[in-house]
Amino acid sequence: MSLLEIEKLTLSIGSTPILKEVDLAIEEGEVMGLIGESGSGKSMTALTVMRLLPEMMRASGRVAFD
């Protein structure tokens, strides 16, 4: 099992999609950088992993952090 696994993460605010079916896996000892344009969902992905999403946001999919 990976240290962090994200499977089909979808995030929305009301009917506005923010993330659509994001998949990511990081193994123990692995280093990864997440880059993208402003507004591409980097911070929202991190907030989902930390379970710090604002109440108005709805997430589906699977996030496992061991």
C-alpha positions as CSV (number, residue, x, y, z in Angstrom):
1,M,0.0,0.0,0.0
2,S,1.2,3.5,-0.8
3,L,1.8,6.2,1.8
4,L,-0.8,8.4,0.1
5,E,-3.4,7.1,-2.3
6,I,-6.0,9.3,-4.0
7,E,-8.5,7.6,-6.3
8,K,-11.1,9.3,-8.4
9,L,-11.2,12.4,-6.2
10,T,-13.9,14.7,-7.4
11,L,-14.6,18.1,-5.7
12,S,-17.4,20.6,-6.3
13,I,-18.9,23.7,-4.9
14,G,-22.6,23.3,-5.5
15,S,-22.9,22.4,-9.2
16,T,-19.5,23.9,-10.1
17,P,-16.8,21.2,-10.5
18,I,-13.4,22.0,-9.0
19,L,-11.6,18.7,-9.4
20,K,-12.6,15.7,-11.6
21,E,-11.4,12.2,-10.9
22,V,-7.9,12.9,-9.7
23,D,-5.7,9.8,-9.2
24,L,-2.4,10.0,-7.3
25,A,-0.2,7.6,-5.4
26,I,3.0,8.3,-3.4
27,E,5.1,5.5,-2.1
28,E,7.1,5.6,1.2
29,G,10.4,7.4,0.7
30,E,9.2,9.0,-2.6
31,V,9.3,12.8,-3.2
32,M,6.8,14.4,-5.4
33,G,6.0,18.0,-6.5
34,L,2.6,19.1,-7.6
35,I,2.6,22.0,-10.0
36,G,0.0,23.7,-12.1
37,E,-1.4,27.1,-13.0
38,S,-3.2,29.3,-10.5
39,G,-6.7,27.8,-10.0
40,S,-5.8,24.3,-11.2
41,G,-6.7,22.6,-7.8
42,K,-3.4,22.1,-6.1
43,S,-4.5,23.7,-2.8
44,M,-8.0,22.0,-2.9
45,T,-6.3,18.6,-3.4
46,A,-4.1,19.3,-0.3
47,L,-7.0,20.5,1.8
48,T,-8.9,17.4,0.9
49,V,-6.1,15.2,2.0
50,M,-5.9,17.1,5.3
51,R,-9.7,17.0,5.7
52,L,-9.8,20.8,5.9
53,L,-12.3,21.6,3.2
54,P,-14.8,24.4,3.7
55,E,-18.3,23.1,4.5
56,M,-19.7,24.2,1.2
57,M,-17.5,21.9,-0.8
58,R,-18.4,18.3,-1.5
59,A,-15.8,15.6,-2.2
60,S,-16.1,12.1,-3.5
61,G,-13.6,9.4,-4.2
62,R,-11.1,7.8,-1.9
63,V,-8.2,9.4,0.0
64,A,-6.0,7.2,2.1
65,F,-3.0,8.6,4.1
66,D,-1.0,6.1,6.1
